[in-house]
């Protein structure tokens, strides 16, 4: 049965670290026995946002995630590096999240009201007690409000992964293309 997401669940790492966390999370989720994705990662989220705003894709969007018990059949998962119980997301992370949410919501027809923190479904603070339940929805609203033209462009930019076999190196290219897009949007905004 193809995976058809109708909500987006946002997480934090729960750990403060210097530098990129994607590889560490990949090792950790592998140790938990999370299934390897078609992209070759065990990270349970579909996307990961580093502290510096770089977005990494771990799972194809038509592939089940492993991030929220009971919701993985209907939810795209986004993980963010950091512990938002005691620190705020970086401005770069917030900008990247806005862009990513805008893109995912548009392409999957997911309304902003269907963006939730992990804690809606679990007895934990995730995505962090410093952030309100509607924080991620507000990030999307701010992104769309700040520059409607850029938001529209970002929303229609394609960086989704096709189900067809992909040539070697495609992930790096997609990631670089997307990061370039993020930077272009961020820079143009000053
Ligand atoms: Zn979580």
Boltz pocket constraint, residues with backbone or C-beta under 6 A from the ligand:
constraints:
  - pocket:
      binder: B
      contacts: [[A, 10], [A, 11], [A, 12], [A, 67], [A, 118], [A, 126], [A, 127]]
      max_distance: 6.0
